[in-house]
Amino acid sequence: MLASHTVRRASKIGPSRHARTLTNAPTVAVLYQAIEPPVINGVRKPRKPGGYQDSGADIVYTLQQKGIQVIKADPSAPVSSNEGWTFPDTEEGIYSAVHQGATHLWANTILFSSHPLQTSARLTPLADKIYVVGQPPGLVENFDDKAYLNGKLAQIGGFTLPKSWLATSENIQQLVQQVDRYPIVGKPVRGRGSHGVKVCRDKQQLLQHTKTLLAESPLVMLEEFLAGEEATITVMPPTPSDPHHWSTVPVNRFNHDDGIAPYNGVVAVTANSRVVTEEELKDPAYGKIMRQCEKVAQLIGATAPIRVDVRRFSPGSDFALFDINMKPNMTGPGRPGREDQASLTAIAASAMGWDYGTLLENILEGAQPLSVFRNYSNPF
């Protein structure tokens, strides 16, 4: 466990953090992604195969092991199965969970402004009584767009960002001709994991890859390749007992596949990630980027963890923010055969002495009433 020394109180890297005590005993139902995300500004975020039922089952099982009351869609779902532990995020699925006694809905899914959690009239009479774990749908719809969020951060200033461009079918030829330094990363503006992310090392590669992405979406993000060390930082949300956004200790990423960290469904993050050491944390670049990550969460009003991927421009340089994730993967060990499935957030939590269950308890404490959840407004 790392001791706290170079990072301020809000970084929570020492043994001072303990399990939270929930004042009212919750009954939790976890939602999985059953609804295909809509097209937003011409772009559709890819749906995850399985709809996050794997991490949903991990969450339900582990909360149950912690003594928290849970409701399963299928009470007889076997511990080895991903299915049956969670409810679909359709209006019927959500209402079924509430009808069966759920007081807290864990939105382990991708949300958007037309999602039933936001729009269902059947849930409106219960909006002050039902609590939600997750980001407000309006927040996700706005800030899952990497180009939009990065643009706002650049306007505000005070954030370290890579150079980037937006490519369309109309300007791609001109943009490629303007790029005079490679490598360049091409990626979707509403991506999932490493889907569609590629390091392009010359004009031909960049043009070909961008055209491939433009066949899926009318807008593609091009970004300067950051050649230095990569890390990821989870920012935890405010809770009644700790009303601040705060960064967990950074997790270093290594063993990249052609410059890109591989999708965790292909290579478990436990095989290519580690918590930075106490000695490494003495580098002020870490503290600087952690403060920036906290500021992002504060600006957008995050009500659940976000995870920010950062990378140095070159060895020994400052870090830049290059990917801000509204819904970090939340898999974790507990169920048989899941011992190597700790998410990046769970790996970071372990540096504070938290097991996966304690991490989930702390996230649960930050649940917001559905009425507050629905009333979110874009700060920009």
C-alpha positions in Angstrom: 0.0 0.0 0.0 1.3 3.4 -0.9 1.7 6.0 1.8 0.4 9.5 1.3 3.2 12.1 0.9 3.4 13.9 -2.4 -0.2 14.3 -3.2 -2.8 16.3 -1.3 -5.7 15.1 0.7 -8.0 14.7 -2.3 -5.7 12.1 -3.8 -6.5 9.5 -1.1 -3.4 7.4 -1.5 -2.9 6.2 2.0 -4.4 4.0 4.6 -6.6 6.9 5.9 -9.4 5.8 3.6 -11.9 3.4 5.0 -15.0 1.6 4.0 -18.1 3.9 3.9 -21.1 3.5 6.1 -24.4 3.8 4.2 -26.9 5.6 6.4 -29.9 3.9 4.9 -29.7 0.3 3.9 -30.0 0.2 0.1 -31.5 -2.6 -2.0 -29.5 -2.6 -5.2 -30.4 -3.7 -8.7 -27.8 -3.4 -11.5 -28.8 -2.4 -15.0 -27.0 -3.7 -18.2 -27.0 -2.3 -21.7 -30.0 -3.7 -23.6 -30.8 -0.6 -25.6 -28.8 0.2 -28.7 -27.4 3.7 -28.3 -29.0 6.3 -30.5 -27.4 8.3 -33.3 -26.2 11.6 -31.7 -25.0 14.4 -34.0 -24.7 11.8 -36.7 -22.5 9.5 -34.6 -23.5 6.2 -32.9 -21.4 4.8 -30.0 -20.7 1.1 -30.5 -22.7 -1.2 -28.2 -20.6 -3.5 -26.1 -21.2 -7.2 -26.8 -22.9 -8.6 -23.8 -24.0 -5.1 -22.6 -21.6 -5.1 -19.6 -23.3 -8.1 -18.0 -19.9 -9.5 -17.0 -19.1 -6.5 -14.8 -22.7 -6.3 -13.7 -22.6 -9.8 -12.4 -19.3 -9.0 -10.6 -20.9 -6.0 -8.9 -24.0 -7.8 -7.8 -22.1 -10.8 -6.5 -19.6 -8.7 -4.6 -22.1 -6.4 -3.0 -24.0 -9.5 -1.9 -20.8 -10.8 -0.3 -20.5 -7.5 1.5 -23.9 -8.0 3.1 -25.7 -5.4 0.9 -29.2 -6.4 -0.2 -29.4 -7.0 -4.0 -32.0 -8.1 -6.4 -31.2 -10.4 -9.3 -33.2 -10.6 -12.5 -33.0 -14.4 -12.2 -32.7 -15.4 -8.5 -31.2 -18.8 -9.6 -28.5 -17.3 -11.9 -25.4 -19.5 -11.4 -22.3 -17.8 -10.1 -20.4 -18.8 -13.2 -22.8 -17.1 -15.6 -22.8 -13.4 -16.6 -26.5 -13.5 -17.4 -29.3 -13.3 -14.9 -27.6 -11.1 -12.4 -28.7 -7.8 -13.8 -31.8 -6.1 -15.3 -32.0 -4.7 -18.9 -32.0 -0.9 -19.0 -35.3 -0.8 -20.9 -38.3 0.9 -19.3 -39.8 -2.6 -18.5 -36.5 -3.8 -17.0 -36.0 -0.8 -14.8 -39.6 -0.8 -13.6 -39.4 -4.5 -12.9 -36.4 -3.9 -10.6 -38.2 -1.1 -8.8 -41.4 -3.2 -8.5 -39.3 -5.9 -6.9 -38.1 -3.5 -4.2 -34.9 -1.9 -5.6 -34.1 1.4 -4.0 -30.8 2.0 -5.8 -30.3 1.4 -9.5 -26.7 0.9 -10.6 -26.6 2.1 -14.2 -23.8 -0.1 -15.5 -24.7 0.9 -19.0 -24.3 3.7 -21.6 -26.8 6.5 -20.9 -28.2 9.3 -23.2 -30.8 12.0 -23.0 -33.6 9.8 -24.4 -32.8 6.9 -22.0 -35.7 5.6 -19.9 -34.0 6.6 -16.7 -34.3 10.2 -18.0 -37.7 10.0 -19.7 -39.9 7.3 -18.3 -43.1 8.7 -16.9 -43.7 5.6 -14.9 -40.6 6.4 -12.8 -41.5 10.1 -12.3 -43.7 9.6 -9.2 -40.7 7.7 -7.6 -38.0 10.2 -8.7 -37.3 11.4 -5.1 -37.3 7.9 -3.6 -35.2 6.0 -6.1 -31.4 6.5 -6.2 -29.1 6.0 -9.2 -25.4 5.1 -9.3 -24.0 6.6 -12.5 -23.6 9.7 -14.6 -26.6 11.7 -15.5 -27.8 10.9 -19.1 -27.3 14.5 -20.2 -23.7 14.5 -19.0 -22.9 11.3 -20.8 -24.6 12.4 -24.1 -22.5 15.7 -24.1 -19.2 14.5 -22.8 -18.9 11.1 -24.4 -18.1 13.2 -27.5 -14.4 13.4 -27.2 -14.1 16.3 -29.6 -16.7 18.4 -27.8 -15.2 17.9 -24.4 -11.7 18.5 -25.5 -12.8 21.6 -27.3 -14.4 23.0 -24.1 -11.3 22.2 -22.0 -9.1 23.9 -24.6 -11.3 27.0 -24.5 -11.2 27.2 -20.7 -7.5 26.7 -20.6 -5.3 25.1 -17.9 -5.5 21.6 -19.3 -2.6 19.8 -21.1 -4.0 18.4 -24.3 -2.5 16.9 -27.5 -3.0 18.7 -30.8 -6.1 17.4 -32.6 -8.2 17.8 -35.7 -11.7 16.8 -36.7 -12.0 14.9 -40.0 -15.0 14.6 -42.2 -15.5 13.2 -45.7 -15.4 16.7 -47.0 -12.1 17.8 -45.4 -10.1 14.6 -45.0 -7.9 15.1 -48.1 -7.0 18.6 -47.1 -6.3 17.6 -43.5 -4.0 14.8 -44.5 -2.0 17.1 -46.7 -1.7 19.6 -43.8 -0.3 17.0 -41.3 3.5 17.3 -41.4 4.5 15.2 -38.4 3.8 11.5 -37.7 2.6 9.3 -36.1 -1.0 10.5 -35.8 -3.8 8.6 -34.0 -7.1 8.2 -35.7 -10.1 7.4 -33.5 -13.9 7.7 -33.3 -15.3 10.7 -31.4 -17.7 8.4 -29.5 -15.6 5.3 -29.0 -15.6 2.3 -26.7 -12.3 0.9 -25.5 -9.7 0.7 -28.2 -12.4 0.2 -30.9 -11.2 2.0 -34.1 -8.1 3.5 -32.5 -5.0 3.2 -34.6 -1.6 4.8 -34.8 -1.0 5.9 -38.4 2.7 6.4 -39.4 2.3 8.0 -42.8 -0.2 9.8 -45.0 -1.3 6.6 -46.7 -2.1 4.9 -43.5 -3.8 8.0 -42.1 -6.0 8.4 -45.1 -7.0 4.7 -45.3 -7.8 4.4 -41.6 -9.7 7.7 -41.5 -11.8 6.6 -44.5 -12.6 3.3 -42.7 -13.8 5.2 -39.6 -15.8 7.7 -41.8 -17.7 4.7 -43.2 -18.9 4.1 -39.6 -19.3 7.7 -38.5 -19.4 11.2 -40.2 -16.8 12.6 -37.8 -13.4 11.3 -36.9 -10.8 12.6 -34.4 -7.2 12.8 -35.4 -4.7 13.4 -32.6 -0.9 13.8 -32.3 0.6 10.6 -31.0 2.0 10.8 -27.5 5.1 8.8 -27.4 5.9 8.7 -23.7 4.7 6.7 -20.7 0.9 6.1 -20.4 -1.1 6.0 -17.2 -4.8 6.1 -16.3 -6.3 8.0 -13.4 -9.7 7.4 -11.8 -11.5 10.3 -10.3 -14.0 9.4 -7.6 -17.2 11.4 -7.1 -18.3 13.4 -4.1 -20.2 11.5 -1.4 -22.0 12.7 1.8 -18.9 11.8 3.9 -16.4 13.3 1.4 -17.9 16.1 -0.8 -15.0 16.5 -3.2 -13.8 14.9 -6.5 -10.5 13.2 -5.8 -8.0 11.2 -7.9 -6.9 7.7 -7.1 -3.2 6.9 -7.6 -2.2 6.6 -11.3 -2.0 3.2 -12.9 0.8 2.7 -15.4 0.0 1.0 -18.7 2.6 -1.0 -20.7 3.0 -3.8 -23.3 1.1 -1.7 -25.9 0.0 -3.2 -29.3 1.4 -1.0 -32.0 1.3 2.0 -29.6 -2.2 1.4 -28.3 -3.2 -0.3 -25.0 -5.2 -3.4 -26.1 -8.9 -3.9 -25.3 -9.4 -5.5 -21.9 -11.6 -8.2 -23.5 -8.5 -9.4 -25.4 -5.8 -8.8 -22.8 -6.7 -8.5 -19.1 -5.5 -5.2 -17.7 -3.9 -7.0 -14.8 -1.4 -8.3 -17.4 -0.3 -4.9 -18.7 -1.0 -2.4 -15.8 0.5 -1.6 -12.4 0.1 1.1 -9.8 2.9 3.7 -9.9 5.4 3.4 -7.2 5.9 5.8 -4.3 9.3 6.8 -5.8 7.7 7.5 -9.2 5.0 9.7 -7.6 7.7 12.1 -6.5 7.8 13.3 -10.1 5.6 16.5 -10.0 4.2 15.7 -13.4 1.9 13.1 -11.7 0.5 15.6 -9.2 0.0 18.2 -11.9 -2.0 15.8 -14.1 -4.0 14.4 -11.2 -5.2 18.0 -10.3 -6.2 18.4 -14.0 -8.2 15.2 -13.9 -10.0 16.3 -10.7 -10.8 19.7 -12.4 -12.3 17.9 -15.4 -14.6 15.9 -13.1 -15.6 19.0 -11.1 -16.3 21.0 -14.3 -18.6 18.5 -15.8 -20.3 17.6 -12.5 -19.4 13.9 -12.5 -21.6 11.9 -10.0 -19.8 8.6 -10.5 -16.2 7.6 -11.3 -14.6 8.8 -14.5 -11.3 7.5 -15.8 -8.8 9.7 -17.6 -6.1 8.2 -19.8 -3.0 10.3 -19.8 0.3 10.0 -21.6 3.6 11.9 -21.7 4.6 13.7 -24.9 8.0 12.1 -24.6 10.0 10.4 -21.8 10.3 12.7 -18.8 7.9 15.3 -20.1 4.5 16.4 -18.7 1.5 14.3 -19.2 -1.5 15.2 -21.5 -5.1 14.2 -21.1 -6.0 12.1 -24.2 -9.1 10.1 -23.4 -11.8 10.9 -20.8 -14.1 8.0 -20.1 -17.5 8.6 -18.6 -18.1 5.0 -17.8 -15.0 3.1 -16.7 -15.0 -0.6 -16.9 -16.0 -1.9 -13.4 -15.1 -5.6 -13.5 -13.5 -7.2 -10.4 -12.4 -10.4 -8.8 -14.8 -12.4 -6.6 -16.7 -14.8 -8.7 -14.9 -18.1 -9.4 -12.7 -17.8 -12.5 -12.6 -14.0 -12.3 -9.4 -13.6 -10.3 -7.6 -11.7 -13.1 -10.5 -9.4 -14.0 -9.7 -6.4 -11.8 -10.5 -3.3 -13.7 -8.0 -0.3 -13.9 -10.1 1.4 -11.2 -10.0 -1.6 -9.0 -6.2 -1.8 -9.4 -5.9 1.8 -8.3 -8.2 1.2 -5.4 -6.0 -1.6 -4.2 -3.2 0.9 -3.6 -5.3 2.5 -0.9 -6.0 -0.8 0.8 -9.4 -1.2 -0.7 -10.6 -4.5 -2.1 -13.1 -4.6 -4.9 -16.1 -4.7 -2.5 -14.9 -1.6 -0.6 -14.5 0.2 -3.9 -18.1 -0.6 -4.8 -19.4 0.4 -1.4 -17.7 3.8 -1.8 -19.2 4.3 -5.3 -22.6 3.2 -4.0 -22.4 5.9 -1.3 -22.4 8.6 -4.1 -25.8 7.5 -5.5 -28.0 10.5 -6.4 -31.9 10.7 -6.3 -33.4 10.1 -9.7 -34.9 13.6 -9.5 -31.4 15.2 -9.1 -30.0 12.8 -11.8 -32.7 14.0 -14.2 -32.2 17.7 -13.5 -28.5 17.8 -14.6 -27.7 20.7 -16.9 -24.6 21.2 -19.1 -22.2 23.6 -17.3 -21.1 25.0 -20.7 
